[in-house]
Amino acid sequence: MEPIEHLVAALDELVDARPGSLAEASTIEVLERQLSRLEAVVCRSAAAYEQSGDWMPTGARTATAWLATRTRLPKSAAARQLRLGRQATERPVASRAWEEGDIGTAQFATIGALGNERTEEALARDEALLVEEAGRLRFGDFARAAAYWAQLADPDGAEEAAEARRVARGFHLSQSLEGTWLGSLTLGPVAGTIVADELARIERLLFCDDWARAKELLGTDPGPNDLPRTPAQRRADALVEMATRSKVAKESATRPAPLFSVLVGYETLGGRVLELANGTVLAPGDLAPWLTEADVERAVFGPKNRVEVSATARLFTGATRRAIELRDRRCTHPYCDRPAAECEVDHIVPYAQGGPTTQENGRLLCGFHNRLRNSRPDDRPSPQRE
């Protein structure tokens, strides 16, 4: 039996398996690994077919057009498959890891996207290291590591990309014939975060108001369908509220300044850090225009020259809390990535058991995992050591 026939037969058997028979953690991991391997084979084979030119007699203008037509894929998906297949011949170490299921398609695509004429030599040198990190880190962490690698390998390219993002900013808002306003928005990473954070803050206030009103009406905690506005409607109303507040604000009022944190000595211990609190990696050119109006705070890690609240204080506040937020940057539960702004600082060794209120005995946990920890008191890691 040919390999394709074996594959079809095996898939038929899996499809015909009774519901739930594959619903085990180890089985899901195996299936995901094999799916990545199959995607590697598909992309590699599609690229080889493109190279052969056998699609040309059909009259298709490009292999992408042929693949999209014959497989009913979106053109963007067809083009992506062919691009990844071509990159597989250029990145042998990453390609092999992809074919073996050690890294997924997203990780391989991230490595492939790092290549250009200015980074080729460095990428050939560091490809095995990047593959190792791709197989070890969660995807978001690996994507950040890859972004930092790209900055170090091609600093001029990073600055050019930052300038391109700045130039590409724009906002369009126009009224339709029916009177509805339609728009689109493009902002760089810092400006976009400023707008998004304020929009989210007002939206949360509107959500709390909706929730309180619905609870008063129902006499019990409401569900999502019980609220008077959808999330999209609340965001739209939050945008109007932002404009309303701007109109009544005095021009002479003090403007809030962006806050940038400097981690003193952290680069030596943990590697380069130049990113927003939400994890967006910045180039120096993204940051520079804001420094004239920004506040800068200094965070010190380690046993000396740092500001702490009292170790006997009940709550993590001030510099101690901020240092933990900057260090962890998200919920520390292995299955969570809630950002620091949505987390609480938890004592690893409980305060009631004599645990000190220090950086080493603190960690970020989102509300859900903090409550989960309280219901599982034995599920506590050891304090962090610097």
KESE-221806 format. One record per residue (C-alpha): z, y, x; residue in three letters. Coordinates in steps of 0.1 Angstrom, whole numbers, padded with zeros to 4 digits. Each point is the difference from the previous one (the first is absolute). Layout:
BEGIN
+-------+-------+-------+------+
!    zz !    yy !    xx ! type !
+-------+-------+-------+------+
!     Z !     Y !     X !  ALA !
...
+-------+-------+-------+------+
END
This chain:
BEGIN
+-------+-------+-------+------+
!    zz !    yy !    xx ! type !
+-------+-------+-------+------+
!  0000 !  0000 !  0000 !  MET !
! -0009 !  0034 !  0013 !  GLU !
!  0028 !  0025 !  0008 !  PRO !
! -0010 !  0022 ! -0030 !  ILE !
!  0002 ! -0030 ! -0023 !  GLU !
!  0034 ! -0009 !  0014 !  HIS !
!  0011 !  0036 ! -0006 !  LEU !
! -0013 !  0000 ! -0036 !  VAL !
!  0016 ! -0033 ! -0007 !  ALA !
!  0034 !  0011 !  0014 !  ALA !
! -0001 !  0032 ! -0020 !  LEU !
! -0009 ! -0019 ! -0032 !  ASP !
!  0031 ! -0021 !  0006 !  GLU !
!  0021 !  0030 !  0005 !  LEU !
! -0014 !  0017 ! -0031 !  VAL !
!  0006 ! -0031 ! -0021 !  ASP !
!  0036 ! -0003 !  0012 !  ALA !
!  0026 !  0004 ! -0027 !  ARG !
!  0014 !  0035 ! -0005 !  PRO !
!  0030 !  0005 !  0022 !  GLY !
! -0006 ! -0029 !  0023 !  SER !
! -0009 !  0024 !  0028 !  LEU !
!  0027 !  0026 ! -0008 !  ALA !
!  0021 ! -0006 !  0031 !  GLU !
!  0008 !  0025 !  0027 !  ALA !
! -0014 ! -0022 !  0028 !  SER !
! -0031 ! -0008 ! -0020 !  THR !
! -0007 !  0036 ! -0007 !  ILE !
!  0002 !  0008 !  0037 !  GLU !
! -0024 ! -0028 !  0008 !  VAL !
! -0024 !  0011 ! -0026 !  LEU !
!  0000 !  0036 !  0012 !  GLU !
! -0006 ! -0012 !  0036 !  ARG !
! -0029 ! -0021 ! -0011 !  GLN !
! -0014 !  0028 ! -0021 !  LEU !
! -0001 !  0022 !  0032 !  SER !
! -0018 ! -0027 !  0019 !  ARG !
! -0025 ! -0004 ! -0028 !  LEU !
! -0006 !  0038 !  0000 !  GLU !
! -0006 ! -0002 !  0037 !  ALA !
! -0026 ! -0027 ! -0005 !  VAL !
! -0017 !  0019 ! -0028 !  VAL !
! -0003 !  0033 !  0019 !  CYS !
! -0011 ! -0017 !  0032 !  ARG !
! -0027 ! -0020 ! -0018 !  SER !
! -0012 !  0030 ! -0020 !  ALA !
! -0004 !  0020 !  0032 !  ALA !
! -0019 ! -0028 !  0016 !  ALA !
! -0023 ! -0001 ! -0030 !  TYR !
! -0005 !  0037 !  0003 !  GLU !
! -0009 ! -0005 !  0037 !  GLN !
! -0025 ! -0027 ! -0009 !  SER !
! -0021 !  0023 ! -0022 !  GLY !
! -0006 ! -0028 ! -0025 !  ASP !
!  0008 !  0023 ! -0028 !  TRP !
! -0029 !  0024 !  0008 !  MET !
! -0027 ! -0020 ! -0020 !  PRO !
!  0019 !  0006 ! -0032 !  THR !
! -0009 !  0037 !  0002 !  GLY !
!  0036 !  0012 !  0003 !  ALA !
!  0002 !  0031 !  0022 !  ARG !
!  0032 ! -0011 !  0017 !  THR !
!  0021 ! -0031 !  0004 !  ALA !
!  0028 !  0019 ! -0019 !  THR !
! -0024 !  0005 ! -0030 !  ALA !
! -0009 ! -0037 !  0001 !  TRP !
!  0036 ! -0012 !  0002 !  LEU !
!  0012 !  0024 ! -0028 !  ALA !
! -0029 ! -0012 ! -0023 !  THR !
!  0003 ! -0037 !  0006 !  ARG !
!  0038 ! -0002 ! -0001 !  THR !
!  0007 !  0029 ! -0025 !  ARG !
!  0024 !  0016 !  0025 !  LEU !
!  0004 !  0038 !  0000 !  PRO !
! -0022 !  0014 !  0028 !  LYS !
!  0031 !  0013 !  0017 !  SER !
!  0015 ! -0036 !  0001 !  ALA !
! -0033 ! -0015 !  0012 !  ALA !
! -0003 !  0026 !  0028 !  ALA !
!  0036 ! -0006 !  0010 !  ARG !
! -0006 ! -0038 !  0003 !  GLN !
! -0030 !  0006 !  0022 !  LEU !
!  0018 !  0026 !  0022 !  ARG !
!  0029 ! -0024 !  0005 !  LEU !
! -0023 ! -0028 !  0009 !  GLY !
! -0017 !  0021 !  0026 !  ARG !
!  0033 !  0011 !  0014 !  GLN !
!  0010 ! -0037 !  0003 !  ALA !
! -0026 ! -0004 !  0028 !  THR !
!  0014 !  0031 !  0018 !  GLU !
!  0037 ! -0009 ! -0002 !  ARG !
!  0003 ! -0037 !  0010 !  PRO !
!  0038 ! -0001 !  0003 !  VAL !
!  0006 !  0016 ! -0034 !  ALA !
! -0029 ! -0020 ! -0016 !  SER !
!  0016 ! -0033 !  0012 !  ARG !
!  0034 !  0010 ! -0014 !  ALA !
! -0017 !  0009 ! -0033 !  TRP !
! -0019 ! -0033 ! -0002 !  GLU !
!  0033 ! -0019 !  0007 !  GLU !
!  0019 !  0019 ! -0026 !  GLY !
!  0024 !  0016 !  0024 !  ASP !
! -0010 !  0034 ! -0012 !  ILE !
! -0015 !  0011 ! -0033 !  GLY !
! -0032 !  0018 ! -0009 !  THR !
!  0018 !  0034 ! -0003 !  ALA !
!  0015 ! -0004 !  0035 !  GLN !
! -0034 ! -0010 !  0015 !  PHE !
! -0016 !  0030 ! -0017 !  ALA !
!  0026 !  0023 !  0014 !  THR !
! -0006 ! -0013 !  0036 !  ILE !
! -0038 !  0002 ! -0005 !  GLY !
!  0002 !  0036 ! -0012 !  ALA !
!  0017 !  0010 !  0033 !  LEU !
! -0032 ! -0006 !  0020 !  GLY !
! -0023 !  0028 !  0011 !  ASN !
! -0017 !  0010 !  0032 !  GLU !
!  0031 !  0018 !  0013 !  ARG !
!  0025 ! -0028 ! -0008 !  THR !
! -0021 ! -0031 !  0008 !  GLU !
!  0015 ! -0005 !  0035 !  GLU !
!  0036 !  0004 ! -0012 !  ALA !
! -0006 ! -0021 ! -0031 !  LEU !
! -0014 ! -0029 !  0021 !  ALA !
!  0031 !  0003 !  0022 !  ARG !
!  0025 !  0001 ! -0029 !  ASP !
! -0017 ! -0021 ! -0026 !  GLU !
!  0023 ! -0030 !  0006 !  ALA !
!  0031 !  0023 ! -0003 !  LEU !
! -0013 !  0015 ! -0032 !  LEU !
! -0007 ! -0035 ! -0014 !  VAL !
!  0036 ! -0010 !  0009 !  GLU !
!  0014 !  0030 ! -0018 !  GLU !
! -0022 ! -0006 ! -0030 !  ALA !
!  0014 ! -0035 ! -0003 !  GLY !
!  0036 !  0012 !  0004 !  ARG !
!  0003 !  0032 ! -0020 !  LEU !
! -0003 !  0008 ! -0037 !  ARG !
! -0033 !  0016 ! -0007 !  PHE !
!  0013 !  0036 ! -0005 !  GLY !
!  0019 ! -0002 !  0034 !  ASP !
! -0031 ! -0014 !  0017 !  PHE !
! -0022 !  0027 ! -0014 !  ALA !
!  0023 !  0026 !  0014 !  ARG !
!  0001 ! -0017 !  0034 !  ALA !
! -0038 ! -0002 !  0000 !  ALA !
! -0002 !  0038 ! -0008 !  ALA !
!  0023 !  0007 !  0029 !  TYR !
! -0021 ! -0022 !  0022 !  TRP !
! -0031 !  0019 ! -0010 !  ALA !
!  0017 !  0033 !  0008 !  GLN !
!  0009 ! -0011 !  0035 !  LEU !
! -0034 ! -0017 !  0007 !  ALA !
! -0020 !  0029 ! -0014 !  ASP !
!  0020 !  0032 ! -0001 !  PRO !
! -0031 !  0022 ! -0003 !  ASP !
! -0012 ! -0021 ! -0029 !  GLY !
!  0035 !  0004 ! -0017 !  ALA !
! -0002 !  0037 !  0002 !  GLU !
! -0036 !  0001 ! -0012 !  GLU !
!  0011 ! -0021 ! -0030 !  ALA !
!  0029 !  0024 ! -0007 !  ALA !
! -0023 !  0030 !  0001 !  GLU !
! -0024 ! -0018 ! -0023 !  ALA !
!  0028 ! -0007 ! -0025 !  ARG !
!  0009 !  0037 !  0001 !  ARG !
! -0036 !  0011 ! -0006 !  VAL !
! -0004 ! -0025 ! -0028 !  ALA !
!  0028 !  0015 ! -0021 !  ARG !
! -0012 !  0013 ! -0034 !  GLY !
!  0009 !  0004 ! -0036 !  PHE !
! -0023 !  0000 ! -0030 !  HIS !
!  0010 !  0009 ! -0035 !  LEU !
! -0024 !  0008 ! -0028 !  SER !
!  0000 !  0001 ! -0038 !  GLN !
! -0021 ! -0023 ! -0020 !  SER !
! -0020 !  0010 ! -0031 !  LEU !
!  0028 ! -0014 ! -0022 !  GLU !
!  0026 !  0022 !  0018 !  GLY !
!  0016 ! -0028 !  0021 !  THR !
!  0006 !  0007 !  0036 !  TRP !
! -0012 ! -0025 !  0026 !  LEU !
!  0007 !  0001 !  0037 !  GLY !
!  0002 ! -0017 !  0034 !  SER !
!  0022 !  0006 !  0030 !  LEU !
! -0003 ! -0007 !  0037 !  THR !
!  0028 !  0009 !  0024 !  LEU !
!  0011 ! -0010 !  0035 !  GLY !
!  0030 ! -0022 !  0006 !  PRO !
!  0026 !  0027 !  0003 !  VAL !
! -0012 !  0024 ! -0027 !  ALA !
! -0006 ! -0030 ! -0023 !  GLY !
!  0035 ! -0013 !  0005 !  THR !
!  0014 !  0035 ! -0008 !  ILE !
! -0019 !  0000 ! -0033 !  VAL !
!  0007 ! -0036 ! -0009 !  ALA !
!  0037 !  0002 !  0008 !  ASP !
!  0005 !  0031 ! -0022 !  GLU !
! -0021 ! -0015 ! -0028 !  LEU !
!  0020 ! -0032 !  0002 !  ALA !
!  0033 !  0019 ! -0001 !  ARG !
! -0009 !  0019 ! -0032 !  ILE !
! -0015 ! -0032 ! -0015 !  GLU !
!  0034 ! -0017 !  0006 !  ARG !
!  0017 !  0028 ! -0019 !  LEU !
! -0024 ! -0004 ! -0029 !  LEU !
!  0006 ! -0038 !  0000 !  PHE !
!  0037 !  0005 ! -0002 !  CYS !
! -0004 !  0024 ! -0029 !  ASP !
! -0024 ! -0025 ! -0018 !  ASP !
!  0024 ! -0029 !  0007 !  TRP !
!  0031 !  0019 ! -0013 !  ALA !
! -0018 !  0011 ! -0032 !  ARG !
! -0013 ! -0035 ! -0007 !  ALA !
!  0034 ! -0015 !  0005 !  LYS !
!  0016 !  0025 ! -0023 !  GLU !
! -0026 ! -0009 ! -0027 !  LEU !
!  0002 ! -0037 !  0005 !  LEU !
!  0037 ! -0004 !  0007 !  GLY !
! -0008 ! -0023 !  0029 !  THR !
! -0017 !  0001 !  0034 !  ASP !
! -0038 !  0005 ! -0006 !  PRO !
! -0028 ! -0019 !  0015 !  GLY !
! -0032 !  0015 !  0015 !  PRO !
! -0018 ! -0002 ! -0034 !  ASN !
!  0028 !  0019 ! -0017 !  ASP !
! -0004 !  0032 !  0020 !  LEU !
! -0020 !  0029 ! -0015 !  PRO !
! -0023 !  0005 !  0030 !  ARG !
! -0019 ! -0024 !  0023 !  THR !
!  0004 !  0004 !  0037 !  PRO !
! -0034 !  0017 !  0002 !  ALA !
!  0010 !  0025 ! -0027 !  GLN !
!  0033 !  0007 !  0018 !  ARG !
! -0019 !  0007 !  0033 !  ARG !
! -0024 !  0024 ! -0019 !  ALA !
!  0029 !  0018 ! -0016 !  ASP !
!  0018 !  0001 !  0034 !  ALA !
! -0031 !  0017 !  0015 !  LEU !
!  0001 !  0026 ! -0028 !  VAL !
!  0037 !  0005 !  0007 !  GLU !
! -0007 !  0006 !  0037 !  MET !
! -0025 !  0027 ! -0009 !  ALA !
!  0024 !  0016 ! -0025 !  THR !
!  0028 !  0001 !  0025 !  ARG !
! -0023 !  0015 !  0026 !  SER !
! -0010 !  0028 ! -0025 !  LYS !
!  0036 !  0011 ! -0005 !  VAL !
!  0011 ! -0003 !  0036 !  ALA !
!  0003 !  0032 !  0019 !  LYS !
! -0024 !  0006 !  0029 !  GLU !
!  0030 !  0012 !  0021 !  SER !
!  0019 ! -0032 ! -0006 !  ALA !
!  0008 ! -0022 !  0030 !  THR !
! -0025 ! -0028 !  0003 !  ARG !
!  0013 ! -0035 !  0008 !  PRO !
! -0010 ! -0010 !  0035 !  ALA !
! -0014 ! -0035 !  0009 !  PRO !
!  0026 ! -0021 !  0018 !  LEU !
! -0011 ! -0019 !  0031 !  PHE !
!  0024 ! -0024 !  0018 !  SER !
!  0000 ! -0005 !  0038 !  VAL !
!  0014 ! -0034 !  0010 !  LEU !
!  0016 !  0007 !  0034 !  VAL !
! -0006 ! -0029 !  0024 !  GLY !
! -0013 ! -0022 ! -0028 !  TYR !
! -0035 ! -0003 !  0015 !  GLU !
!  0014 ! -0017 !  0031 !  THR !
!  0019 ! -0025 ! -0022 !  LEU !
! -0023 ! -0006 ! -0029 !  GLY !
! -0034 !  0014 !  0008 !  GLY !
! -0020 !  0030 ! -0009 !  ARG !
!  0009 !  0016 ! -0034 !  VAL !
! -0021 !  0027 ! -0016 !  LEU !
! -0001 ! -0006 ! -0037 !  GLU !
!  0012 !  0013 ! -0034 !  LEU !
!  0030 ! -0015 ! -0018 !  ALA !
! -0025 ! -0019 ! -0022 !  ASN !
! -0014 ! -0018 !  0030 !  GLY !
! -0032 !  0019 !  0004 !  THR !
! -0009 !  0002 !  0037 !  VAL !
! -0009 !  0035 !  0012 !  LEU !
! -0020 !  0012 !  0029 !  ALA !
!  0015 !  0030 !  0019 !  PRO !
! -0028 !  0021 ! -0015 !  GLY !
!  0013 ! -0008 ! -0035 !  ASP !
!  0035 !  0013 !  0009 !  LEU !
! -0007 !  0030 !  0021 !  ALA !
! -0011 !  0025 ! -0028 !  PRO !
!  0033 ! -0005 ! -0017 !  TRP !
!  0024 !  0006 !  0029 !  LEU !
!  0001 !  0038 ! -0003 !  THR !
!  0016 ! -0003 ! -0034 !  GLU !
!  0019 ! -0032 !  0003 !  ALA !
!  0036 ! -0009 !  0005 !  ASP !
!  0006 ! -0025 !  0028 !  VAL !
!  0030 ! -0023 !  0001 !  GLU !
!  0012 ! -0021 !  0029 !  ARG !
!  0012 ! -0036 ! -0005 !  ALA !
!  0018 ! -0018 !  0028 !  VAL !
!  0003 ! -0038 !  0001 !  PHE !
!  0024 ! -0017 !  0024 !  GLY !
!  0037 !  0004 !  0008 !  PRO !
!  0000 !  0035 !  0015 !  LYS !
! -0008 !  0035 ! -0010 !  ASN !
! -0004 ! -0006 ! -0037 !  ARG !
!  0016 !  0016 ! -0030 !  VAL !
!  0017 ! -0024 ! -0024 !  GLU !
!  0021 !  0002 ! -0031 !  VAL !
!  0034 ! -0016 !  0004 !  SER !
! -0001 ! -0037 !  0004 !  ALA !
!  0027 ! -0002 ! -0027 !  THR !
! -0020 !  0021 ! -0025 !  ALA !
! -0008 ! -0019 ! -0032 !  ARG !
! -0036 !  0011 ! -0003 !  LEU !
! -0029 !  0004 !  0024 !  PHE !
! -0008 !  0037 !  0000 !  THR !
! -0014 !  0027 !  0023 !  GLY !
! -0013 ! -0009 !  0034 !  ALA !
!  0010 ! -0036 ! -0002 !  THR !
! -0019 ! -0006 ! -0032 !  ARG !
! -0030 !  0019 !  0012 !  ARG !
! -0001 ! -0020 !  0033 !  ALA !
!  0001 ! -0033 ! -0020 !  ILE !
! -0029 !  0013 ! -0022 !  GLU !
! -0020 !  0008 !  0030 !  LEU !
!  0007 ! -0033 !  0018 !  ARG !
! -0006 ! -0023 ! -0030 !  ASP !
! -0025 !  0021 ! -0019 !  ARG !
! -0001 ! -0025 ! -0029 !  ARG !
!  0021 ! -0026 ! -0017 !  CYS !
!  0011 ! -0026 !  0025 !  THR !
! -0003 ! -0030 ! -0023 !  HIS !
! -0029 ! -0021 !  0014 !  PRO !
! -0018 ! -0001 ! -0033 !  TYR !
!  0001 !  0038 ! -0007 !  CYS !
! -0017 !  0031 !  0012 !  ASP !
!  0016 !  0027 ! -0021 !  ARG !
!  0001 !  0033 !  0020 !  PRO !
!  0032 !  0016 !  0013 !  ALA !
!  0000 !  0026 ! -0027 !  ALA !
!  0004 ! -0027 ! -0026 !  GLU !
!  0028 ! -0019 !  0019 !  CYS !
!  0037 !  0000 !  0003 !  GLU !
!  0020 ! -0004 !  0033 !  VAL !
!  0020 ! -0032 ! -0002 !  ASP !
!  0029 ! -0012 !  0022 !  HIS !
! -0010 ! -0032 !  0017 !  ILE !
!  0036 ! -0010 !  0005 !  VAL !
!  0015 !  0013 ! -0033 !  PRO !
!  0021 !  0031 !  0002 !  TYR !
!  0027 ! -0018 ! -0020 !  ALA !
!  0002 ! -0026 !  0029 !  GLN !
!  0004 !  0027 !  0026 !  GLY !
! -0037 !  0006 !  0007 !  GLY !
! -0005 !  0033 !  0018 !  PRO !
! -0023 !  0027 ! -0013 !  THR !
! -0023 !  0001 !  0031 !  THR !
! -0037 ! -0003 !  0008 !  GLN !
!  0005 ! -0036 !  0012 !  GLU !
!  0018 ! -0011 ! -0032 !  ASN !
! -0024 !  0017 ! -0024 !  GLY !
! -0034 ! -0010 ! -0014 !  ARG !
! -0023 !  0012 ! -0027 !  LEU !
! -0003 ! -0020 ! -0032 !  LEU !
! -0018 !  0010 ! -0032 !  CYS !
!  0021 !  0000 ! -0031 !  GLY !
! -0013 ! -0035 ! -0011 !  PHE !
!  0009 ! -0017 !  0033 !  HIS !
!  0033 !  0019 !  0003 !  ASN !
!  0010 ! -0014 ! -0034 !  ARG !
! -0014 ! -0034 !  0010 !  LEU !
!  0022 !  0001 !  0032 !  ARG !
!  0030 !  0008 ! -0021 !  ASN !
! -0006 ! -0031 ! -0021 !  SER !
! -0004 ! -0021 !  0032 !  ARG !
!  0028 !  0012 !  0023 !  PRO !
! -0006 ! -0027 !  0025 !  ASP !
! -0036 !  0011 !  0006 !  ASP !
!  0007 !  0026 !  0027 !  ARG !
! -0016 !  0003 !  0034 !  PRO !
!  0019 !  0009 !  0031 !  SER !
!  0004 !  0037 !  0009 !  PRO !
! -0029 !  0014 !  0020 !  GLN !
!  0005 !  0004 !  0037 !  ARG !
! -0015 !  0029 !  0020 !  GLU !
+-------+-------+-------+------+
END
